[in-house]
Amino acid sequence: MTHQHPFHIVDPSPWPLAGACSAFVLTTGLVMWFHENNVFLLILGFLIFCLTCYCWWRDVIREGTFMGAHTLAVTSGLRCGMVLFIVSEIMFFFSFFWAFFHSALAPTPQIGCCWPPVGVETIDPFAIPLLNTAILLGSGVTVTWAHRTILEGNRRDSLISLTITVLLGLFFTGLQGWEYIEAPFTIADSVYGSTFFVATGFHGMHVIIGTIFLFVCLVRLYLSHFSTGHHFGFEAASWYWHFVDVVWIFLYLFIYWWGSIV
């Protein structure tokens, strides 16, 4: 049956329910792993989550690329939705910075009335954090290059630049993992450890999500799903990646650099 409007009425889908169930199993599995060292539910939840993501993304790609469901009106709505999502993410990280500055600008007697707290040895901001800053800023350049070459119809250069972006994202994640292993404090070391690992850890999770987002776009680009006028999937990924870059700049300036010299 055809309709007389440009909007996409989504068919009934099992994937939202499957995603909610997988998130519940994954969260329960994490609790079981933390408290009883049992990884069965964790692995099961992760596999269900990955399968749900694959099937859901497959359906969205099919609707937008092959069925023509993503009209100009639908794409406009998707753009607004992505903008609102990024705004909500900004508020999410704002709460972490609020917690950090609340403790750093008015340190309590419980932490020695100083910042960093007594006994906490901070990470050198000019070591791995500075290198990671250069890596993320470089990835912002390469993802912009990829966007430009897609607009120009230059498939070869867009593949190269997007591949470099994905590799830089993986490199950043590896270095941050190494930084965590070598960190002289833990999440249990005063409010400094809590705010540091929660803020940088959630940012690291966003980098992993953004890298997966860009990798999916790389595969779609290789399969010629994008054209010069129809590539919102990549645009959304690039917006998300630029957001991740900007958040890292604030993390580096305030938590790594300023937070270590106050």
Disulfide bonds with the S-S distance in Angstrom:
none
